[in-house]
Protein backbone atom coordinates (compact mmCIF):
# COMPACT_ATOMS: atom_id res chain seq x y z
CA UNK A 1 0.00 0.00 0.00
CA UNK A 2 1.33 3.43 -0.93
CA UNK A 3 0.96 6.13 1.67
CA UNK A 4 0.46 9.60 0.22
CA UNK A 5 1.74 12.13 2.71
CA UNK A 6 0.68 15.76 2.26
CA UNK A 7 3.48 17.87 0.81
CA UNK A 8 3.07 20.21 3.77
CA UNK A 9 4.29 17.44 6.08
CA UNK A 10 7.34 16.88 3.90
CA UNK A 11 8.07 20.59 3.71
CA UNK A 12 7.74 21.28 7.42
CA UNK A 13 11.07 19.73 8.56
CA UNK A 14 12.89 21.47 5.72
CA UNK A 15 11.37 24.82 6.59
CA UNK A 16 12.01 24.39 10.31
CA UNK A 17 15.62 23.39 9.73
CA UNK A 18 16.19 26.35 7.45
CA UNK A 19 14.53 28.74 9.92
CA UNK A 20 16.61 27.38 12.79
CA UNK A 21 19.80 27.76 10.76
CA UNK A 22 18.98 31.38 10.00
CA UNK A 23 18.00 32.19 13.57
CA UNK A 24 21.33 30.80 14.74
CA UNK A 25 23.08 32.95 12.15
CA UNK A 26 21.66 36.20 13.51
CA UNK A 27 24.04 37.97 15.86
CA UNK A 28 25.23 41.34 17.08
CA UNK A 29 28.56 41.46 18.88
CA UNK A 30 30.44 44.25 20.61
CA UNK A 31 34.12 43.69 19.82
CA UNK A 32 35.36 44.78 23.22
CA UNK A 33 38.54 46.59 24.15
CA UNK A 34 42.17 46.02 25.12
CA UNK A 35 43.54 46.66 28.62
CA UNK A 36 44.69 50.18 29.47
CA UNK A 37 43.81 53.48 27.87
CA UNK A 38 40.29 54.79 27.62
CA UNK A 39 37.56 52.41 26.52
CA UNK A 40 37.31 53.10 22.80
CA UNK A 41 37.47 50.95 19.68
CA UNK A 42 36.33 51.20 16.06
CA UNK A 43 36.02 48.56 13.33
CA UNK A 44 37.00 49.44 9.75
CA UNK A 45 37.30 46.18 7.82
CA UNK A 46 35.81 42.66 7.73
CA UNK A 47 36.72 39.44 5.94
CA UNK A 48 34.39 37.80 3.44
CA UNK A 49 32.62 35.55 5.97
CA UNK A 50 32.75 37.88 8.97
CA UNK A 51 35.31 35.73 10.80
CA UNK A 52 37.96 38.47 10.98
CA UNK A 53 37.47 42.16 11.84
CA UNK A 54 40.15 44.86 11.93
CA UNK A 55 40.23 48.39 13.29
CA UNK A 56 41.77 50.52 16.03
CA UNK A 57 41.58 50.61 19.82
CA UNK A 58 42.95 52.66 22.71
CA UNK A 59 45.13 50.47 24.90
CA UNK A 60 48.10 50.61 27.26
CA UNK A 61 50.22 50.55 24.10
CA UNK A 62 48.63 53.78 22.85
CA UNK A 63 46.30 53.98 19.85
CA UNK A 64 46.68 50.52 18.33
CA UNK A 65 45.57 48.54 15.29
CA UNK A 66 43.72 45.34 16.14
CA UNK A 67 42.67 42.11 14.51
CA UNK A 68 39.63 40.36 16.00
CA UNK A 69 38.46 36.79 15.56
CA UNK A 70 35.53 35.02 17.17
CA UNK A 71 37.81 32.42 18.75
CA UNK A 72 40.71 34.65 19.78
CA UNK A 73 38.99 37.97 20.45
CA UNK A 74 40.84 41.27 19.97
CA UNK A 75 44.62 41.18 19.48
CA UNK A 76 46.76 44.32 19.21
CA UNK A 77 49.15 44.54 16.25
CA UNK A 78 51.64 47.08 17.67
CA UNK A 79 53.26 49.68 15.41
CA UNK A 80 56.50 50.27 13.50
CA UNK A 81 58.70 51.20 16.47
CA UNK A 82 57.37 54.31 18.20
CA UNK A 83 55.58 52.24 20.82
CA UNK A 84 58.86 50.57 21.76
CA UNK A 85 60.72 53.87 22.04
CA UNK A 86 57.95 55.70 23.89
CA UNK A 87 55.84 53.22 25.89
CA UNK A 88 52.19 54.19 26.00
CA UNK A 89 52.53 56.45 22.97
CA UNK A 90 52.38 53.92 20.16
CA UNK A 91 50.16 54.62 17.18
CA UNK A 92 48.62 52.46 14.46
CA UNK A 93 45.25 51.71 12.94
CA UNK A 94 44.05 48.95 10.63
CA UNK A 95 42.02 50.17 7.66
CA UNK A 96 41.35 47.02 5.67
CA UNK A 97 41.68 43.24 5.50
CA UNK A 98 41.91 40.68 2.71
CA UNK A 99 38.95 38.48 1.79
CA UNK A 100 40.30 35.52 3.78
CA UNK A 101 41.29 37.69 6.75
CA UNK A 102 44.99 36.78 6.62
CA UNK A 103 46.42 40.13 5.44
CA UNK A 104 45.82 43.52 7.09
CA UNK A 105 46.75 47.02 5.97
CA UNK A 106 46.71 50.42 7.63
CA UNK A 107 48.97 53.15 8.98
CA UNK A 108 51.51 53.10 11.80
CA UNK A 109 54.07 55.43 13.31
CA UNK A 110 57.77 54.72 12.98
CA UNK A 111 60.81 56.67 14.22
CA UNK A 112 60.85 58.49 10.87
CA UNK A 113 57.15 59.29 10.42
CA UNK A 114 53.81 57.71 9.51
CA UNK A 115 53.97 54.75 7.17
CA UNK A 116 51.57 52.41 5.42
CA UNK A 117 51.93 48.80 6.52
CA UNK A 118 51.04 45.27 5.49
CA UNK A 119 50.58 42.67 8.22
CA UNK A 120 50.47 38.89 8.15
CA UNK A 121 50.77 36.33 10.94
CA UNK A 122 54.11 35.20 9.56
CA UNK A 123 55.77 38.59 9.03
CA UNK A 124 54.03 40.82 11.53
CA UNK A 125 53.75 44.51 10.62
CA UNK A 126 55.96 45.47 7.67
CA UNK A 127 56.38 49.01 6.33
CA UNK A 128 55.63 49.57 2.64
CA UNK A 129 58.51 52.02 2.43
CA UNK A 130 58.94 55.71 1.74
CA UNK A 131 58.64 57.87 -1.35
CA UNK A 132 61.35 60.01 -2.97
CA UNK A 133 61.45 63.62 -1.73
CA UNK A 134 58.65 62.96 0.71
CA UNK A 135 58.25 63.81 4.38
CA UNK A 136 57.22 60.24 5.20
CA UNK A 137 53.56 60.85 5.89
CA UNK A 138 51.84 57.90 4.22
CA UNK A 139 48.39 56.41 4.79
CA UNK A 140 47.42 52.84 3.88
CA UNK A 141 43.69 53.07 3.15
CA UNK A 142 42.61 49.79 1.55
CA UNK A 143 43.79 46.35 0.46
CA UNK A 144 42.72 44.15 -2.43
CA UNK A 145 40.68 41.02 -1.79
CA UNK A 146 43.68 38.81 -2.53
CA UNK A 147 45.88 40.83 -0.17
CA UNK A 148 48.49 41.64 -2.83
CA UNK A 149 47.71 45.32 -3.56
CA UNK A 150 47.61 48.20 -1.07
CA UNK A 151 46.39 51.69 -1.94
CA UNK A 152 46.45 54.97 -0.07
CA UNK A 153 47.91 58.47 -0.12
CA UNK A 154 51.40 59.87 0.35
CA UNK A 155 52.82 63.33 1.03
CA UNK A 156 55.62 64.44 -1.28
CA UNK A 157 56.70 67.92 -0.18
CA UNK A 158 53.17 68.84 0.94
CA UNK A 159 51.60 67.54 -2.25
CA UNK A 160 49.43 64.50 -1.56
CA UNK A 161 49.05 61.88 -4.24
CA UNK A 162 47.28 58.55 -4.50
CA UNK A 163 49.52 55.48 -4.60
CA UNK A 164 49.18 51.83 -5.55
CA UNK A 165 51.62 49.36 -4.01
CA UNK A 166 52.62 45.80 -4.89
CA UNK A 167 55.69 43.86 -3.79
CA UNK A 168 56.98 43.99 -7.39
CA UNK A 169 56.49 47.68 -8.14
CA UNK A 170 56.66 49.25 -4.72
CA UNK A 171 54.72 52.48 -4.18
CA UNK A 172 53.62 54.01 -7.50
CA UNK A 173 52.26 57.55 -7.88
CA UNK A 174 48.85 57.38 -9.55
CA UNK A 175 48.80 61.06 -10.53
CA UNK A 176 45.89 63.52 -10.61
CA UNK A 177 42.83 64.32 -12.66
CA UNK A 178 43.24 66.97 -15.34
CA UNK A 179 42.60 70.63 -14.65
CA UNK A 180 44.65 71.44 -11.53
CA UNK A 181 46.51 74.74 -11.99
CA UNK A 182 50.14 73.72 -12.66
CA UNK A 183 51.53 76.97 -11.24
CA UNK A 184 50.44 75.96 -7.74
CA UNK A 185 51.55 72.38 -7.01
CA UNK A 186 50.17 72.55 -3.47
CA UNK A 187 46.71 72.32 -5.05
CA UNK A 188 47.59 68.91 -6.46
CA UNK A 189 45.81 66.31 -4.38
CA UNK A 190 44.70 62.74 -4.85
CA UNK A 191 43.99 59.83 -2.53
CA UNK A 192 43.18 56.18 -3.22
CA UNK A 193 40.54 54.88 -0.84
CA UNK A 194 39.27 51.61 -2.31
CA UNK A 195 40.52 48.73 -4.47
CA UNK A 196 38.89 45.77 -6.20
CA UNK A 197 39.40 42.11 -5.40
CA UNK A 198 42.32 41.58 -7.77
CA UNK A 199 43.74 45.11 -7.45
CA UNK A 200 42.99 46.06 -11.05
CA UNK A 201 40.50 48.82 -10.16
CA UNK A 202 41.24 51.63 -7.71
CA UNK A 203 38.90 54.43 -6.58
CA UNK A 204 39.35 57.63 -4.63
CA UNK A 205 39.36 61.40 -4.99
CA UNK A 206 41.50 63.91 -6.86
CA UNK A 207 41.50 67.63 -7.38
CA UNK A 208 40.34 68.59 -10.86
CA UNK A 209 39.40 71.69 -12.78
CA UNK A 210 35.89 71.37 -11.32
CA UNK A 211 37.05 70.71 -7.75
CA UNK A 212 37.51 67.61 -5.64
CA UNK A 213 36.14 64.72 -7.68
CA UNK A 214 35.67 60.97 -7.34
CA UNK A 215 37.74 58.83 -9.70
CA UNK A 216 38.01 55.25 -10.92
CA UNK A 217 41.42 54.00 -12.08
CA UNK A 218 42.46 51.08 -14.26
CA UNK A 219 45.78 50.28 -15.91
CA UNK A 220 44.24 50.83 -19.35
CA UNK A 221 42.45 54.13 -18.70
CA UNK A 222 44.28 55.72 -15.79
CA UNK A 223 42.26 58.11 -13.62
CA UNK A 224 38.72 58.60 -14.93
CA UNK A 225 36.51 61.29 -13.31
CA UNK A 226 33.09 60.16 -12.10
CA UNK A 227 31.45 63.58 -11.85
CA UNK A 228 29.09 64.63 -9.06
CA UNK A 229 25.43 64.48 -8.08
CA UNK A 230 23.06 67.06 -9.59
CA UNK A 231 22.81 70.43 -7.87
CA UNK A 232 24.78 71.81 -4.97
CA UNK A 233 28.39 72.80 -4.96
CA UNK A 234 30.72 70.49 -6.87
CA UNK A 235 32.48 67.87 -4.77
CA UNK A 236 32.53 64.07 -4.76
CA UNK A 237 34.67 61.31 -3.25
CA UNK A 238 34.71 57.57 -3.93
CA UNK A 239 35.26 55.51 -0.79
CA UNK A 240 34.94 51.86 -1.87
CA UNK A 241 34.50 49.59 -4.88
CA UNK A 242 32.94 46.15 -5.28
CA UNK A 243 35.25 43.14 -5.59
CA UNK A 244 34.53 42.90 -9.33
CA UNK A 245 35.32 46.61 -9.76
CA UNK A 246 31.97 47.43 -11.37
CA UNK A 247 30.20 49.32 -8.57
CA UNK A 248 31.70 52.38 -6.88
CA UNK A 249 30.26 54.03 -3.78
CA UNK A 250 31.04 57.26 -1.95
CA UNK A 251 29.49 60.66 -1.43
CA UNK A 252 28.87 63.81 -3.43
CA UNK A 253 26.95 67.01 -2.89
CA UNK A 254 23.44 67.57 -4.15
CA UNK A 255 20.47 69.88 -4.02
CA UNK A 256 18.46 67.31 -2.05
CA UNK A 257 20.90 67.57 0.87
CA UNK A 258 21.12 71.37 0.61
CA UNK A 259 24.70 71.24 -0.70
CA UNK A 260 25.84 68.73 1.93
CA UNK A 261 27.06 65.15 1.41
CA UNK A 262 24.82 62.51 -0.12
CA UNK A 263 25.80 58.86 -0.54
CA UNK A 264 26.05 57.61 -4.13
CA UNK A 265 26.27 54.39 -6.12
CA UNK A 266 28.04 54.52 -9.48
CA UNK A 267 28.03 52.08 -12.39
CA UNK A 268 29.13 52.59 -16.00
CA UNK A 269 25.54 52.04 -17.12
CA UNK A 270 23.77 54.41 -14.73
CA UNK A 271 26.48 56.85 -13.74
CA UNK A 272 26.35 58.41 -10.28
CA UNK A 273 23.02 57.90 -8.52
CA UNK A 274 22.22 59.47 -5.16
CA UNK A 275 20.96 57.15 -2.41
CA UNK A 276 19.17 59.82 -0.40
CA UNK A 277 19.33 60.13 3.37
CA UNK A 278 17.51 58.80 6.39
CA UNK A 279 14.47 60.67 7.64
CA UNK A 280 15.49 63.40 10.06
CA UNK A 281 19.11 63.50 8.91
CA UNK A 282 20.82 66.08 6.70
CA UNK A 283 23.63 64.07 5.12
CA UNK A 284 24.67 60.56 4.11
CA UNK A 285 28.01 58.92 3.28
CA UNK A 286 28.55 55.45 1.81
CA UNK A 287 31.55 53.59 3.24
CA UNK A 288 31.32 50.00 2.03
CA UNK A 289 29.80 47.80 -0.67
CA UNK A 290 29.28 44.06 -1.06
CA UNK A 291 30.93 41.88 -3.70
CA UNK A 292 28.22 42.38 -6.33
CA UNK A 293 27.32 45.95 -5.35
CA UNK A 294 23.85 45.02 -4.07
CA UNK A 295 24.36 46.03 -0.43
CA UNK A 296 25.84 49.35 0.71
CA UNK A 297 26.53 50.58 4.24
CA UNK A 298 27.45 53.96 5.68
CA UNK A 299 26.30 56.81 7.87
CA UNK A 300 23.32 59.16 7.72
CA UNK A 301 23.48 60.63 11.24
CA UNK A 302 23.35 56.95 12.26
CA UNK A 303 24.48 53.71 10.63
CA UNK A 304 22.53 52.72 7.52
CA UNK A 305 22.17 49.76 5.18
CA UNK A 306 20.96 50.14 1.58
CA UNK A 307 19.68 47.72 -1.03
CA UNK A 308 17.69 48.19 -4.22
CA UNK A 309 14.51 46.66 -2.78
CA UNK A 310 14.17 48.71 0.41
CA UNK A 311 16.48 51.66 -0.23
CA UNK A 312 18.29 53.26 2.70
CA UNK A 313 17.26 52.07 6.16
CA UNK A 314 18.38 52.64 9.72
CA UNK A 315 20.60 49.62 10.39
CA UNK A 316 19.80 49.43 14.08
CA UNK A 317 16.07 49.36 13.35
CA UNK A 318 16.56 46.64 10.74
CA UNK A 319 18.59 44.49 13.13
CA UNK A 320 16.05 44.94 15.93
CA UNK A 321 12.78 44.74 14.00
CA UNK A 322 13.55 42.46 11.06
CA UNK A 323 16.08 40.11 12.64
CA UNK A 324 14.93 40.08 16.26
CA UNK A 325 18.17 41.41 17.74
CA UNK A 326 16.56 44.07 19.90
CA UNK A 327 17.73 42.51 23.16
CA UNK A 328 21.35 42.38 21.96
CA UNK A 329 21.12 46.05 20.96
CA UNK A 330 19.64 47.33 24.23
CA UNK A 331 21.55 50.45 25.27
CA UNK A 332 23.52 50.61 22.02
CA UNK A 333 23.58 53.45 19.48
CA UNK A 334 25.02 52.44 16.12
CA UNK A 335 26.75 55.59 14.90
CA UNK A 336 28.35 54.44 11.65
CA UNK A 337 28.65 51.34 9.47
CA UNK A 338 32.14 51.32 7.96
CA UNK A 339 32.38 48.11 5.92
CA UNK A 340 30.39 45.11 4.70
CA UNK A 341 31.65 41.64 3.82
CA UNK A 342 31.76 40.34 0.26
CA UNK A 343 28.61 38.26 0.72
CA UNK A 344 26.76 41.15 2.39
CA UNK A 345 26.11 39.19 5.58
CA UNK A 346 28.67 40.79 7.93
CA UNK A 347 28.59 44.52 8.70
CA UNK A 348 31.03 46.32 11.00
CA UNK A 349 31.25 49.81 12.40
CA UNK A 350 31.40 52.09 15.40
CA UNK A 351 28.83 52.78 18.11
CA UNK A 352 28.20 53.87 21.65
CA UNK A 353 27.76 50.88 23.95
CA UNK A 354 25.46 50.64 26.99
CA UNK A 355 28.26 51.92 29.24
CA UNK A 356 28.53 55.10 27.16
CA UNK A 357 31.88 54.16 25.61
CA UNK A 358 32.80 54.01 21.94
CA UNK A 359 33.07 50.44 20.74
CA UNK A 360 33.46 48.59 17.46
CA UNK A 361 30.77 46.07 16.56
CA UNK A 362 29.96 43.22 14.19
CA UNK A 363 26.47 42.33 12.95
CA UNK A 364 25.77 39.05 11.12
CA UNK A 365 22.58 38.86 9.07
CA UNK A 366 21.18 36.13 6.79
CA UNK A 367 21.60 36.05 3.05
CA UNK A 368 18.61 37.58 1.22
CA UNK A 369 18.37 34.48 -0.98
CA UNK A 370 17.83 32.32 2.11
CA UNK A 371 14.93 34.51 3.19
CA UNK A 372 13.41 34.21 -0.27
CA UNK A 373 13.64 30.42 -0.19
CA UNK A 374 12.04 30.22 3.24
CA UNK A 375 9.38 32.75 2.24
CA UNK A 376 8.39 30.60 -0.71
CA UNK A 377 8.48 27.47 1.45
CA UNK A 378 6.24 29.02 4.07
CA UNK A 379 3.92 30.34 1.39
CA UNK A 380 3.71 26.89 -0.11
CA UNK A 381 3.13 25.31 3.28
CA UNK A 382 0.32 27.66 4.26
CA UNK A 383 -1.12 27.55 0.75
CA UNK A 384 -1.27 23.76 0.81
CA UNK A 385 -2.95 23.78 4.20
CA UNK A 386 -5.55 26.21 2.90
CA UNK A 387 -6.10 24.07 -0.20
CA UNK A 388 -6.49 20.92 1.88
CA UNK A 389 -9.08 22.64 4.08
CA UNK A 390 -11.03 23.71 0.99
CA UNK A 391 -10.93 20.16 -0.38
CA UNK A 392 -12.19 18.78 2.92
CA UNK A 393 -15.06 21.30 2.91
CA UNK A 394 -15.99 20.39 -0.67
CA UNK A 395 -15.87 16.73 0.22
CA UNK A 396 -18.24 17.24 3.10
CA UNK A 397 -20.66 19.15 0.86
CA UNK A 398 -20.67 16.30 -1.64
C-alpha positions, 0 to 999 in steps of 0.5 A, spaced: 500 500 500 502 506 498 501 512 503 500 519 500 503 524 505 501 531 504 506 535 501 506 540 507 508 534 512 514 533 507 516 541 507 515 542 514 522 539 517 525 542 511 522 549 513 524 548 520 531 546 519 532 552 514 529 557 519 533 554 525 539 555 521 537 562 520 535 564 527 542 561 529 546 565 524 543 572 527 548 575 531 550 582 534 557 582 537 560 588 541 568 587 539 570 589 546 577 593 548 584 592 550 587 593 557 589 600 558 587 606 555 580 609 555 575 604 553 574 606 545 574 601 539 572 602 532 572 597 526 573 598 519 574 592 515 571 585 515 573 578 511 568 575 506 565 571 511 565 575 517 570 571 521 575 576 521 574 584 523 580 589 523 580 596 526 583 601 532 583 601 539 585 605 545 590 600 549 596 601 554 600 601 548 597 607 545 592 607 539 593 601 536 591 597 530 587 590 532 585 584 529 579 580 531 576 573 531 571 570 534 575 564 537 581 569 539 577 575 540 581 582 539 589 582 538 593 588 538 598 589 532 603 594 535 606 599 530 612 600 527 617 602 532 614 608 536 611 604 541 617 601 543 621 607 544 615 611 547 611 606 551 604 608 552 605 612 545 604 607 540 600 609 534 597 604 528 590 603 525 588 597 521 584 600 515 582 594 511 583 586 510 583 581 505 577 576 503 580 571 507 582 575 513 589 573 513 592 580 510 591 587 514 593 594 511 593 600 515 597 606 517 603 606 523 608 610 526 615 609 525 621 613 528 621 616 521 614 618 520 607 615 519 607 609 514 603 604 510 603 597 513 602 590 510 601 585 516 600 577 516 601 572 521 608 570 519 611 577 518 608 581 523 607 589 521 611 590 515 612 598 512 611 599 505 617 604 504 617 611 503 617 615 497 622 620 494 622 627 496 617 625 501 616 627 508 614 620 510 607 621 511 603 615 508 596 612 509 594 605 507 587 606 506 585 599 503 587 592 500 585 588 495 581 582 496 587 577 494 591 581 499 596 583 494 595 590 492 595 596 497 592 603 496 592 609 499 595 616 499 602 619 500 605 626 502 611 628 497 613 635 499 606 637 501 603 635 495 598 628 496 598 623 491 594 617 491 599 610 490 598 603 488 603 598 491 605 591 490 611 587 492 613 587 485 612 595 483 613 598 490 609 604 491 607 608 484 604 615 484 597 614 480 597 622 478 591 627 478 585 628 474 586 633 469 585 641 470 589 642 476 593 649 476 600 647 474 603 653 477 600 651 484 603 644 485 600 645 493 593 644 489 595 637 487 591 632 491 589 625 490 587 619 494 586 612 493 581 609 498 578 603 495 581 597 491 577 591 487 578 584 489 584 583 484 587 590 485 585 592 477 581 597 479 582 603 484 577 608 486 578 615 490 578 622 490 583 627 486 582 635 485 580 637 478 578 643 474 571 642 477 574 641 484 575 635 488 572 629 484 571 621 485 575 617 480 576 610 478 582 608 475 584 602 471 591 600 468 588 601 461 584 608 462 588 611 468 584 616 472 577 617 470 573 622 473 566 620 475 562 627 476 558 629 481 550 628 483 546 634 480 545 640 484 549 643 490 556 645 490 561 640 486 564 635 490 565 628 490 569 622 493 569 615 492 570 611 498 569 603 496 568 599 490 565 592 489 570 586 488 569 585 481 570 593 480 563 594 477 560 598 482 563 604 486 560 608 492 562 614 496 558 621 497 557 627 493 553 634 494 546 635 491 540 639 491 536 634 495 541 635 501 542 642 501 549 642 498 551 637 503 554 630 502 549 625 499 551 617 498 552 615 491 552 608 487 556 609 481 556 604 475 558 605 468 551 604 465 547 608 470 552 613 472 552 616 479 546 615 482 544 618 489 541 614 495 538 619 499 538 620 506 535 617 512 528 621 515 530 626 520 538 627 517 541 632 513 547 628 510 549 621 508 556 617 506 557 610 503 563 607 506 562 600 504 559 595 498 558 588 497 561 583 492 556 584 487 554 591 489 547 590 491 548 592 499 551 598 501 553 601 508 554 607 511 552 613 515 546 618 515 546 621 522 546 613 524 548 607 521 545 605 515 544 599 510 541 600 503 539 595 497 535 596 491 529 593 494 528 597 500 532 603 499 536 606 505 534 604 512 536 605 519 541 599 520 539 598 528 532 598 526 533 593 521 537 588 526 532 589 531 525 589 527 527 584 522 532 580 525 529 580 532 536 582 535 533 588 539 535 585 546 542 584 543 542 592 541 539 594 548 543 600 550 547 601 544 547 606 538 550 604 532 553 611 529 556 608 523 557 602 518 564 602 515 564 596 511 560 590 509 563 583 507 563 580 500 557 576 501 553 582 504 552 578 511 557 581 515 557 589 517 562 592 522 562 599 524 562 604 530 557 605 536 556 607 543 555 601 547 550 601 553 556 603 558 557 610 554 563 608 551 565 608 543 566 600 541 566 597 534 561 592 533 559 586 528 552 584 525 551 578 522 545 577 518 542 572 513 543 572 506 537 575 502 536 568 498 535 564 504 529 569 506 526 568 499 527 560 499 524 560 506 518 565 504 516 561 498 516 554 502 512 558 508 507 560 502 507 553 499 506 550 506 500 555 508 497 555 501 497 547 501 494 547 508 488 552 505 487 548 499 487 541 503 481 545 508 477 547 501 478 540 499 475 537 505 469 542 505 468 540 498 468 533 500 463 534 506 458 538 501 458 532 496 
